[in-house]
Amino acid sequence: MAQVSSIADEQTSTPVSSSKSITLRISRYNPKHDESSQFMEFSVPYEKWTTVLEAILEVKKHFDHSVAVRYSCRQATCGSCGMMINGKPRLACFTKISELNSNVITVEPMNNFPIIRDLAVKFERLFDSHHKIKPYLIRDDSELESDEREFLQSPKEVEQYIQFANCIKCGLCNSACPTMATDSSFVGPQALAQAYRYVADSRDKGKDTRLKIIDESHGIWRCHFAGSCSQVCPKGVDPAMGIQLLRGYLLGFRS
Amino acid sequence: MRESTIMKIHYGTALAAVALVAVHILMRLTQGFAESLEYESVLANYKFIPYAIMLELILILLSVHGFNGLRVILLELKQGKTYEKAVSYGCFAAMIGLIVYGSRTIIMTNMGMI
């Protein structure tokens, strides 16, 4: 309760006296006692720079503090505030109301994730899949001796994987993935992109282990290359490309 | 069998089937489409051994590709250990059944038993 109060006391960047306002439709659902989700509408003032997250916090501050939303950094770094905004998975802190070109903003919890309450979803499946592909460098000599330097890489070697290292585990790619919607065992674009990130890293020696993990009936082959994961990534990561490059290893086109 | 091996077979059968079906369609066009479907014409095709072999290959390629595709669709539709085993073995059995039945038709016609 103390946490809720402190959030409500925070100052937002949007003055209440703003002349412009939008209708913010928030999906409300508590799986413990609701049969289905319902939308609650709020009229929220906004400025050119107001983000969807700020609008939600405005609702929490002035109208209904019980709206459940997960957020932290407010600068697209922590990956906490992923949600469906006008039908598309986006980060609420990275989406300005003014760029949505709509007087009605609908926010819902991310697809393909179990709902905790309202806009907050469970990330267990994403983290389990991420953990499954061993997201760390696998080497026999992982401990450096005192007289050794760090594992050096050329710029070209870094270029092979660096964009995939930008993943913030926000889950938007998994939310947009059509296979994730039907296949509850699918490893997902986030984990597959991270598998490529480490397989393509010249310092890593765990390629065979990782390829074996993803080469199963609900692994990499269940991706149908819809490409929606790459479209929604707020950090410019291209999981669809990573998946195709990873397939190259399994099909023998890459070594 | 590893999924990558199955998918290599899946892609390979698709490519080979496209090539052979193209030959099959071209052969139909050489004598006019309606004529090629006449009873005697169809029998003649089966009795011409190279063509019968090609039809057998198309049958195998399309059965393997089609039933693996069906397996993939069904695996994505629902999950569960028992269900997945039933789907995999069921699709394999159906594929063998179709190939055996189709091969029987090709062989019997080729040998003049029909």
Chai-1 contact restraints between the chains, C-beta under 6 A:
chainA,res_idxA,chainB,res_idxB,connection_type,confidence,min_distance_angstrom,max_distance_angstrom,comment,restraint_id
A,T182,B,E76,contact,1.0,0.0,6.0,A-B,restraint_1
A,D183,B,E76,contact,1.0,0.0,6.0,A-B,restraint_2
A,S184,B,Q79,contact,1.0,0.0,6.0,A-B,restraint_3
A,S185,B,Q79,contact,1.0,0.0,6.0,A-B,restraint_4
A,D215,B,R2,contact,1.0,0.0,6.0,A-B,restraint_5
A,D215,B,E3,contact,1.0,0.0,6.0,A-B,restraint_6
A,D215,B,S4,contact,1.0,0.0,6.0,A-B,restraint_7
A,E216,B,E3,contact,1.0,0.0,6.0,A-B,restraint_8
A,S217,B,E3,contact,1.0,0.0,6.0,A-B,restraint_9
A,S217,B,L75,contact,1.0,0.0,6.0,A-B,restraint_10
A,W221,B,E3,contact,1.0,0.0,6.0,A-B,restraint_11
A,W221,B,M7,contact,1.0,0.0,6.0,A-B,restraint_12
A,L250,B,S4,contact,1.0,0.0,6.0,A-B,restraint_13
